[in-house]
Amino acid sequence: MELKKEHKAMLASYVRSIVGAVAALYVAGVTDPKDLWAALVGALIPVAARAVNPNDPAFGRMPAAKAVEEALKAAKPKKKKSE
C-alpha cells in the first residue's frame, strides 16, 4: 500500500508530536507508563484537529477538484458599485 504525500506529512507530524510530548515528560522525570501513554494519546489531538479543519491547507479535508470546477463555472463576478 502506497501512502499519499498528504498522509505521509500527517504521519510525520504525528510522530513529531508524540516524540516531543513523551520526551518532555521523560526528561522531566516522568517514567510512569500510564502518563507516557496519556502523552502519546494527547499528541494526537493537534494532528486530529488539523485533519478535521476544512480550512487547513496542509491536512484539512478539501473539496474534490470537480466540485471546485463546478463552483467556479457557476460563480458570477460582482460588479463594483459606483460611488
Secondary structure, DSSP 8 states (H G I E B T S, - for coil): ----HHHHHHHHHHHHHHHHHHHHHHHTT---HHHHHHHHHHTHHHHHHHHH-TT-TTTS----HHHHHHHHHH---------
